[in-house]
Amino acid sequence: MNLETSLSTEEVILAAARKVFESKGFDGARMQEISDRAGINRALLHYYFRTKEKMFERIFDEALERFMPLLSTWDQDLEESWELKLKRFIIKFITFLKTNSMLFLLREIIRKPELLASKTEKHRKKLNKFVLYFDRLKQERLIL
């Protein structure tokens, strides 16, 4: 199997898995359904991804990588009021979730919060800045 075929097969598998995870969540997803949707046999699926957990982790990581830059956008305009910043961020956040079919990401984080905790070290600085900003707004009683 050459590298080009290998990458395209892996991408086909990930696209199929993404659809199944998005519609059924981690617990409802089945390896057989993913292999059927990808048009491959289960042996090939297991060659690329030994377990459902490893496949899900890859999809989760990719989704998180697309999401994290959004956190940097909330404070781009220093002249804006916090209300306008928050409104703009919420609109971007909801649009992002819709256009990236990532509501499953939120569902899985709610189902298993430690998923996010284990992945955030790489993005800790962005997250801390985001959280500190909202802590300051709470201290100033601008938000509840």
ZAMARGU-4260 file (C-alpha; in steps of 0.2 Angstrom, whole numbers, plus 5000, padded with zeros to 4 digits):
<rodrens>
0) 5000/5000/5000 | 5008/5016/4995 | 5007/5032/5005 | 4995/5041/4994 | 4982/5027/4995
5) 4986/5025/5014 | 4982/5043/5017 | 4966/5043/5007 | 4960/5027/5015 | 4963/5034/5032
10) 4954/5050/5027 | 4939/5040/5021 | 4938/5031/5037 | 4939/5047/5047 | 4926/5055/5037
15) 4914/5040/5040 | 4919/5039/5058 | 4915/5058/5060 | 4898/5055/5053 | 4894/5041/5064
20) 4901/5049/5080 | 4891/5065/5076 | 4875/5056/5074 | 4876/5043/5088 | 4890/5049/5100
25) 4904/5038/5106 | 4893/5026/5115 | 4881/5023/5100 | 4895/5021/5087 | 4899/5004/5081
30) 4915/4999/5072 | 4905/4989/5059 | 4894/5004/5055 | 4910/5014/5052 | 4918/5001/5041
35) 4902/4999/5031 | 4900/5018/5029 | 4918/5019/5023 | 4916/5005/5011 | 4930/4994/5019
40) 4931/4978/5029 | 4933/4978/5048 | 4951/4971/5047 | 4956/4986/5037 | 4948/4998/5049
45) 4957/4989/5063 | 4973/4991/5054 | 4972/5010/5054 | 4963/5012/5071 | 4965/4998/5083
50) 4951/5003/5094 | 4935/5014/5093 | 4943/5025/5107 | 4959/5028/5096 | 4948/5033/5082
55) 4937/5044/5092 | 4952/5052/5100 | 4959/5057/5083 | 4943/5065/5078 | 4941/5074/5095
60) 4959/5080/5094 | 4956/5087/5076 | 4939/5095/5081 | 4948/5103/5096 | 4962/5110/5085
65) 4949/5118/5074 | 4940/5125/5090 | 4954/5132/5100 | 4959/5147/5089 | 4941/5153/5091
70) 4946/5157/5109 | 4959/5170/5103 | 4945/5180/5094 | 4935/5186/5109 | 4947/5200/5113
75) 4953/5206/5097 | 4946/5223/5097 | 4952/5231/5114 | 4941/5246/5111 | 4924/5236/5112
80) 4914/5235/5127 | 4913/5218/5136 | 4895/5216/5130 | 4899/5218/5112 | 4914/5206/5114
85) 4903/5193/5122 | 4889/5195/5109 | 4902/5194/5095 | 4910/5179/5103 | 4894/5169/5106
90) 4889/5172/5088 | 4905/5166/5081 | 4905/5151/5093 | 4887/5146/5088 | 4891/5148/5069
95) 4907/5138/5072 | 4898/5124/5080 | 4885/5123/5066 | 4897/5125/5051 | 4909/5112/5058
100) 4896/5099/5064 | 4904/5100/5081 | 4889/5099/5092 | 4895/5081/5095 | 4911/5088/5103
105) 4900/5097/5116 | 4890/5082/5119 | 4905/5071/5122 | 4913/5084/5134 | 4897/5084/5144
110) 4897/5065/5144 | 4915/5064/5149 | 4922/5080/5155 | 4940/5072/5158 | 4941/5071/5139
115) 4944/5090/5138 | 4954/5091/5153 | 4967/5078/5146 | 4968/5088/5130 | 4969/5106/5136
120) 4987/5107/5142 | 4993/5112/5124 | 4981/5126/5124 | 4982/5131/5143 | 4988/5149/5140
125) 4973/5153/5128 | 4961/5145/5140 | 4968/5154/5155 | 4967/5171/5147 | 4949/5167/5142
130) 4944/5161/5160 | 4953/5176/5168 | 4944/5188/5157 | 4927/5181/5163 | 4932/5180/5181
135) 4936/5198/5180 | 4919/5202/5173 | 4911/5192/5187 | 4921/5201/5201 | 4916/5218/5193
140) 4898/5211/5194 | 4896/5214/5175 | 4891/5196/5173 | 4884/5183/5184
</rodrens>
